[in-house]
Amino acid sequence: MNWQSISLSGWGQLSRAPVVACAPANPDEAKEALGAADARGIIAFGGGRSYGDAALNSGGRALLTSGLGQIHDFDPESGALVCGPGVSYHQLLREFLPRGYLFPVSPGTGFVTIGGAVANDVHGKNHDRVGSFGDHVRWIDLMLPGGDVVRVSPEERPELFAATVGGVGLTGIMLAVCFTMRRVPSNAVVLREERIADLEGFLEAFERARESASYSVGWIDALARGASLGRGILETAEPAPAGIGAPPPRRLKVPWNLPGVALNSWSIGAFNQLYYRRVPAAGRERRVHLERFLYPLDSLLEWYRIYGRRGFYQFQCVLPDAGGRAGSRALLEAISDARSASFLAVFKTLGGEGRGYLSFPMRGYTLALDFPRRPGAKELMARLERITLDHGGRVYLAKDACLSAAGFAAMYPRLDAFRAVLEEIDPEGRMSSDMARRLGIRRPADVD
């Protein structure tokens, strides 16, 4: 096994984690890697798209899943696909969309791996219709921390399955995942865009969309205030009956970190004004290739450099329907008052709870946006955590770098069931991460 000392970071570029890493190419090498874990433990690292420290293990070991990126089997009749955890969404899109198949659920970037999709129980723009990724997983071949390989599913070892889906990689190393692909009529969607004047208008529009639209997502101008608070653009989409030509490969790259002064309330406000006006007042409808619709930011590589060398925080929470109106207003008012939000603010509805003990979704509204790492940013994140808690919501672990251990425990009511599984399969704590220690995920005494 070839171990190397390297430095890893989450997508937010908030810190560098020195690790000793390897990239096993088969189960035997994965078992050897697990056996090499020391007191600091080991964690799997996939596409590097978790924003914070979920896949980091400073001073410990990391298992890179890039060597486990093979597609093993596909049944076109049932749609059942079996692949390794290192397979990316882009890889699946290239291979299966021309054959008329699409993955059931996708996050906002195609660089996420299937292992990451399971570990974070990712959701997409169609959550109201189809749920999160874990709802479509048939089974997982999982190498436990001790090296044994077991198959887990909703029927086989269901507690271990529920701990693995959304379990941020702490139950072991996934070797294969079986999930259901779905047929699509073409490679495109019919996209409808409309301006929304304020938060109340958005909430009303979402109530209509979540009952009828296959996909729905909103962009929010997080700097808008007063009567315009919560204004933005609502996108709804349906599978297009006829396809369009595949977009030419277009991958621009942010070549260097921008200076910190480049992002300020004036520049972001100007961008937001232009972005809001790009959609005609009467709205518009057009056909868009699925790749462009699902992954609008993937055409700009290393876009995190826009935030400069200090990096950025992303905050994403979900608020239940009952607290959604008041909670969304409180969050947007706090963000607008701080005048530090970015232009990447996303507003969506979610349809229900996931299968995992630590699954993020619940039926309600989810808001996600970025904050440059500047003085006062962590204090704002703490304030947003408090608002989320006060309205019965929770923070998404895949995006988190600031959540408190107490806040985490209050937001995830099935945490004790998750801890019980870890105590059974990994009493020595071989699987570990910076997030697990920060949040006391294994047990409260782990907080450092």
C-alpha positions, -999 to 999 in steps of 0.1 A, spaced: 0 0 0 14 34 -10 8 59 18 16 96 12 16 126 34 -7 152 18 -29 181 27 -67 180 22 -93 207 24 -131 210 23 -146 230 -6 -148 261 16 -110 262 19 -112 272 55 -83 250 67 -58 225 55 -58 190 71 -24 172 70 -31 135 66 -14 103 55 -35 90 26 -38 61 2 -60 52 -27 -69 15 -25 -79 -1 -58 -97 -32 -44 -112 -46 -12 -80 -62 0 -62 -29 -1 -91 -11 16 -89 -37 44 -52 -31 47 -58 7 49 -83 2 77 -59 -19 96 -33 9 95 -55 34 113 -39 47 145 -53 66 175 -64 95 152 -85 71 130 -93 71 93 -120 86 71 -129 82 34 -124 112 11 -142 113 -22 -147 143 -45 -138 169 -19 -172 187 -22 -181 187 14 -177 223 24 -163 220 59 -146 192 78 -169 162 73 -142 143 52 -111 157 69 -90 140 96 -62 163 107 -32 143 119 -48 110 110 -53 89 79 -75 93 48 -87 67 23 -91 83 -11 -120 66 -30 -107 75 -64 -93 40 -69 -128 26 -63 -145 44 -92 -157 15 -113 -193 8 -126 -198 -29 -119 -233 -37 -132 -264 -22 -148 -298 -38 -154 -317 -17 -180 -350 -34 -172 -351 -25 -135 -327 4 -136 -305 -11 -109 -269 1 -111 -240 -11 -90 -209 10 -87 -180 18 -65 -180 48 -41 -156 68 -62 -179 71 -92 -190 107 -98 -223 121 -110 -205 135 -141 -193 100 -149 -228 86 -147 -243 114 -167 -218 109 -196 -224 71 -197 -261 68 -191 -279 99 -202 -273 91 -239 -290 57 -232 -321 74 -217 -313 70 -179 -306 95 -152 -298 91 -115 -328 97 -93 -313 125 -71 -284 148 -76 -268 175 -55 -258 209 -71 -225 197 -85 -216 167 -107 -182 163 -90 -198 146 -60 -191 109 -57 -217 82 -51 -200 74 -18 -204 111 -8 -241 110 -20 -248 81 5 -226 95 33 -245 128 32 -279 115 19 -279 143 -6 -310 159 -19 -317 178 -51 -342 201 -68 -367 173 -70 -369 164 -33 -406 170 -30 -412 144 -57 -386 117 -51 -369 123 -17 -332 121 -11 -306 98 -25 -308 73 3 -345 66 -6 -333 50 -38 -304 29 -25 -312 -8 -26 -281 -21 -8 -245 -12 2 -215 -35 5 -198 -20 35 -164 -28 50 -168 -24 87 -140 -7 107 -127 -42 118 -124 -53 81 -154 -76 77 -176 -69 47 -214 -69 51 -243 -61 29 -267 -36 44 -301 -25 31 -335 -15 45 -342 -52 50 -307 -65 59 -292 -50 90 -315 -20 88 -300 -2 118 -266 -2 101 -281 9 68 -298 38 86 -265 48 102 -246 46 69 -270 67 49 -263 102 60 -237 90 85 -208 111 72 -186 81 66 -183 69 102 -196 34 98 -169 21 75 -158 20 39 -183 15 11 -172 -9 -15 -203 -10 -37 -236 8 -38 -267 -4 -57 -294 22 -65 -321 27 -90 -316 48 -121 -347 61 -138 -358 65 -174 -360 100 -189 -375 110 -223 -346 132 -233 -314 149 -222 -332 182 -215 -358 199 -193 -383 226 -200 -373 254 -177 -397 281 -165 -382 312 -147 -402 339 -130 -394 369 -108 -407 368 -73 -411 402 -56 -407 392 -19 -406 364 6 -443 360 9 -445 357 -28 -418 331 -28 -435 310 -1 -468 311 -20 -451 302 -53 -434 273 -37 -466 260 -23 -479 258 -58 -447 244 -73 -442 216 -47 -475 201 -56 -470 200 -93 -434 206 -105 -409 178 -111 -381 202 -101 -382 235 -83 -355 258 -69 -352 295 -61 -324 321 -61 -327 347 -33 -312 381 -32 -299 379 3 -290 416 5 -325 428 -3 -343 446 26 -376 461 35 -404 454 11 -381 435 -12 -368 411 15 -367 376 0 -371 387 -36 -356 364 -62 -361 340 -91 -381 308 -90 -371 280 -114 -394 251 -121 -387 224 -147 -402 193 -163 -385 166 -184 -385 177 -220 -401 153 -245 -375 161 -271 -338 165 -265 -313 191 -276 -277 190 -287 -253 184 -259 -236 216 -248 -200 219 -259 -175 213 -230 -170 246 -213 -148 246 -183 -134 280 -173 -112 282 -143 -107 309 -117 -69 310 -119 -61 327 -86 -76 338 -53 -94 371 -57 -85 399 -32 -108 401 -2 -121 435 -11 -135 422 -44 -166 408 -26 -184 436 -7 -220 447 -3 -217 470 -32 -203 445 -58 -226 417 -46 -256 441 -46 -248 452 -81 -245 415 -93 -278 406 -75 -296 435 -92 -284 424 -126 -292 387 -119 -327 395 -108 -333 416 -140 -319 389 -163 -354 373 -163 -381 394 -180 -409 407 -158 -433 383 -175 -410 353 -170 -397 330 -197 -396 294 -207 -369 275 -226 -353 241 -231 -321 235 -212 -297 206 -212 -299 185 -180 -262 191 -172 -266 229 -174 -297 228 -153 -284 205 -126 -249 219 -124 -248 256 -134 -216 262 -114 -196 233 -127 -186 252 -158 -164 274 -135 -137 253 -120 -123 262 -86 -149 289 -81 -141 289 -44 -112 312 -53 -137 340 -57 -138 343 -20 -100 348 -16 -74 328 2 -92 329 35 -120 308 21 -157 309 30 -184 294 51 -216 279 37 -247 278 58 -276 256 49 -305 248 71 -340 234 68 -370 247 86 -402 227 91 -434 239 74 -447 251 108 -418 274 114 -409 280 78 -425 314 73 -413 331 105 -379 313 105 -371 322 69 -379 358 75 -358 359 107 -328 343 88 -331 366 59 -333 397 81 -303 386 101 -283 380 68 -294 412 52 -285 432 83 -250 417 83 -244 428 47 -219 400 42 -238 374 22 -227 363 -13 -246 361 -45 -250 323 -42 -282 320 -22 -305 291 -29 -340 285 -15 -359 252 -20 -386 231 -5 -380 196 9 -406 168 10 -399 147 41 -375 129 64 -347 107 50 -339 71 59 -307 79 78 -304 86 115 -285 118 106 -303 125 73 -308 163 68 -341 167 51 -375 173 67 -406 186 51 -401 223 49 -379 251 35 -342 250 30 -319 280 26 -283 278 16 -258 306 11 -221 315 14 -203 340 36 -167 351 30 -145 343 60 -142 377 76 -144 392 111 -179 387 124 -187 358 101 -186 331 128 -207 352 151 -233 355 123 -232 317 118 -239 312 155 -268 336 153 -282 317 123 -278 284 142 -298 299 171 -326 311 147 -327 276 131 -330 259 165 -357 283 177 -378 274 147 -374 236 149 -349 233 121 -315 217 115 -282 224 98 -268 203 69 -236 185 79 -223 184 43 -220 222 43 -211 228 79 -180 241 95 -193 260 125 -222 242 142 -219 237 179 -220 202 195 -250 213 216 -268 226 186 -261 194 166 -274 172 194 -306 193 196 -312 192 158 -307 155 152 -331 136 175 -320 102 163 -284 108 173 -285 83 202 -295 55 178 -266 64 155 -242 64 185 -255 30 195 -246 15 161 -211 30 162 -205 16 197 -214 -18 183 -194 -18 151 -165 5 160 -159 5 198 -123 15 193 -132 46 172 -112 36 141 -134 57 119 -130 93 128 -129 129 114 -125 165 124 -163 169 122 -169 139 144 -146 153 171 -159 189 168 -195 178 171 -190 150 196 -208 127 171 -195 95 187 -200 106 223 -200 140 241 -166 134 255 -151 135 220 -155 173 217 -122 190 216 
